[in-house]
Amino acid sequence: MGFDITGDPAADRVLDESAFALLVGMMLDQQYPMEHAFRGPSKLLDRLGSLDPAAVAAADPEELAELCARTPAIHRFPGSMAARLQELARVVEQEYDGDAAAIWTGASTGRELLRRVQALPGFGAQKAKIFVALLAKQLDVRPDGWEAAVGDYALDGYRSVADVTGSESLQKVREHKKEQKAAAKAAKAGGT
């Protein structure tokens, strides 16, 4: 069984075949619908011809930004995401010898894995937890203590992209996020 996040079997196959693609999809999952974010690596592969971190890192920044902005863009902020994508590729190339999967295969504990992911460009605390949960739930990457490292994202349910296994679960995650935003908005309104 492979990923079923994007609603596009070809784009999901790119995620299945490339650890760097999966990392890029998660990086792009910010202020953009998750299924579109995870289609970004497939678009990039089609346009650049490679998802090799060395090729992405070595690309001319202006040309890469143009490829990312080409309709349909890889993100609603293609310029800034192109720069972040290139930073991510450089880190994977320099620190993990171009092997994105080494980020998780080389981690012996959940805490270490979370630290490694959070050190990547574009990965804050919450996004790092979600990605570690995605690795655990969908790729069975479960170093000791991963549940404690990711908190509630380890629980069963529909909290994040880590729980998306098709269109039905995508809709449930979307509903959960909507409820969370409404609750946060109500709490903020009640606190003023």
GINOR-V247449 format. One record per helix or strand. SS is the DSSP state (h for helix, s for strand). FROM is the first residue (numbers start at 1). TO is the last residue. If there is no record, write none. Layout:
BEGIN
SS FROM TO
SS FROM TO
END
This chain:
BEGIN
h 9 17
h 19 28
h 34 37
h 40 48
h 53 58
h 61 69
h 78 95
h 102 105
s 109 109
h 110 118
h 125 139
s 144 144
h 146 154
h 161 163
h 167 191
END
